């Protein structure tokens, strides 16, 4: 029986030109390269240039994803932007991206689920494609965290960076294939009881300012390991699969110790886990498409491979997606 699947046809990423190393940070923050590497695995992060906007980062990633897919922008009829750092409070940054791509008329909106944003956006796009509400979706995760960091707080400023990643999804018939390509399963969750453990201390309705990132690191660590492991197991179980069926794990790139702990908890070999945070730090909604693009560019994934993506972020929000390559 034929079934509609959302198939990833192209990927792309973009990191701003300016690089800030751990040594650069240590010149004005009470920290060191050794301290940061040991606790996070991060070596450097990219910082958006003055005047460079989230929509600019998203645009570069989107153009590369469309080029990788061999699909013209005119074929896109759905744009979903996952971001915590929009160009403006409103309208949606996705509409700015739409305009930069020379498009009009198609649905374009933002999703704000912090570090889980890309998974939320992917799940939304998958649902809309399978329902026939669109045929070609552009899903983008883009962030400029450097503008919401307290650069005197070494507990947060060492962790984050700026960047963007994008995927092009197309609705395709499975044509009765035994193991069809595309998104197999997604799961999403949240618990507002943890709101104050990872948040920004500002906003239009509170301070009227953007505010800065605040975090209770140990609580975030524990919940991230638990939720990311749990959601991967769930999306596999939803398809009648087990951990042995998972070829690659693509986790949110927040902290190397979290990633390693999730891998150990799931019993997944280190060489089957895609890790890129050493090069760009935590770029929130952009980390998973950045890591996915990294894997594609290095030809890590073979046709038929099963990929598990998972994340947890402020809210707390969490989610996972299972994809057959």
SULLIN-V327175 format. One record per backbone hydrogen bond with DSSP energy under -0.5 kcal/mol. NH is the residue of the N-H (numbers start at 0). CO is the residue of the C=O. If there is no record, write none. Layout:
nh->NH co->CO
nh->NH co->CO
This chain:
nh->4 co->171
nh->6 co->4
nh->6 co->169
nh->8 co->6
nh->8 co->167
nh->9 co->167
nh->11 co->165
nh->13 co->163
nh->17 co->46
nh->19 co->44
nh->20 co->18
nh->21 co->42
nh->24 co->20
nh->25 co->21
nh->26 co->22
nh->26 co->23
nh->27 co->24
nh->28 co->24
nh->30 co->28
nh->35 co->31
nh->36 co->32
nh->37 co->33
nh->38 co->34
nh->39 co->35
nh->40 co->35
nh->40 co->36
nh->41 co->35
nh->42 co->277
nh->43 co->277
nh->44 co->19
nh->46 co->17
nh->51 co->48
nh->56 co->52
nh->57 co->53
nh->58 co->54
nh->59 co->55
nh->60 co->56
nh->61 co->57
nh->62 co->58
nh->63 co->59
nh->64 co->60
nh->65 co->61
nh->66 co->62
nh->67 co->63
nh->68 co->64
nh->69 co->65
nh->70 co->65
nh->74 co->71
nh->75 co->72
nh->76 co->135
nh->77 co->135
nh->78 co->106
nh->79 co->137
nh->80 co->108
nh->81 co->79
nh->81 co->139
nh->82 co->80
nh->82 co->110
nh->94 co->91
nh->95 co->91
nh->96 co->92
nh->97 co->93
nh->98 co->94
nh->99 co->95
nh->100 co->96
nh->101 co->98
nh->102 co->97
nh->106 co->76
nh->108 co->78
nh->110 co->80
nh->112 co->110
nh->115 co->112
nh->116 co->113
nh->119 co->115
nh->120 co->116
nh->121 co->117
nh->122 co->118
nh->123 co->119
nh->124 co->120
nh->125 co->121
nh->126 co->122
nh->127 co->123
nh->128 co->124
nh->129 co->125
nh->130 co->126
nh->131 co->128
nh->132 co->127
nh->133 co->127
nh->136 co->168
nh->137 co->77
nh->138 co->136
nh->138 co->166
nh->139 co->79
nh->139 co->137
nh->140 co->164
nh->141 co->81
nh->142 co->162
nh->144 co->160
nh->146 co->143
nh->147 co->144
nh->148 co->145
nh->150 co->148
nh->152 co->149
nh->153 co->151
nh->155 co->152
nh->156 co->152
nh->157 co->153
nh->158 co->155
nh->159 co->155
nh->160 co->281
nh->161 co->45
nh->162 co->142
nh->163 co->13
nh->164 co->140
nh->165 co->11
nh->166 co->138
nh->167 co->9
nh->168 co->136
nh->168 co->166
nh->169 co->6
nh->170 co->134
nh->171 co->4
nh->171 co->169
nh->173 co->2
nh->176 co->173
nh->179 co->176
nh->181 co->323
nh->182 co->5
nh->183 co->321
nh->184 co->321
nh->186 co->319
nh->188 co->317
nh->190 co->315
nh->193 co->190
nh->194 co->191
nh->196 co->193
nh->197 co->193
nh->197 co->194
nh->198 co->213
nh->200 co->211
nh->201 co->199
nh->202 co->208
nh->205 co->202
nh->206 co->202
nh->207 co->202
nh->208 co->202
nh->212 co->147
nh->213 co->198
nh->215 co->196
nh->216 co->214
nh->219 co->215
nh->220 co->216
nh->221 co->217
nh->222 co->218
nh->223 co->219
nh->224 co->220
nh->225 co->221
nh->226 co->222
nh->227 co->223
nh->228 co->224
nh->229 co->225
nh->230 co->226
nh->231 co->227
nh->232 co->228
nh->233 co->229
nh->234 co->230
nh->235 co->231
nh->236 co->232
nh->237 co->233
nh->238 co->234
nh->238 co->235
nh->239 co->236
nh->240 co->235
nh->244 co->241
nh->245 co->242
nh->246 co->244
nh->246 co->305
nh->247 co->305
nh->248 co->271
nh->249 co->247
nh->249 co->307
nh->250 co->248
nh->251 co->309
nh->253 co->251
nh->255 co->39
nh->258 co->254
nh->259 co->255
nh->260 co->256
nh->261 co->257
nh->262 co->258
nh->263 co->259
nh->264 co->260
nh->265 co->261
nh->266 co->262
nh->267 co->262
nh->271 co->268
nh->272 co->269
nh->273 co->248
nh->274 co->272
nh->278 co->275
nh->279 co->275
nh->280 co->276
nh->281 co->158
nh->282 co->280
nh->285 co->282
nh->286 co->283
nh->289 co->285
nh->290 co->286
nh->291 co->287
nh->292 co->288
nh->293 co->289
nh->294 co->290
nh->295 co->291
nh->296 co->292
nh->297 co->293
nh->298 co->295
nh->299 co->294
nh->304 co->301
nh->306 co->304
nh->306 co->322
nh->307 co->247
nh->308 co->306
nh->308 co->320
nh->309 co->249
nh->310 co->318
nh->312 co->316
nh->315 co->312
nh->316 co->312
nh->317 co->188
nh->318 co->310
nh->319 co->186
nh->320 co->308
nh->321 co->184
nh->322 co->306
nh->323 co->181
nh->324 co->304
nh->324 co->322
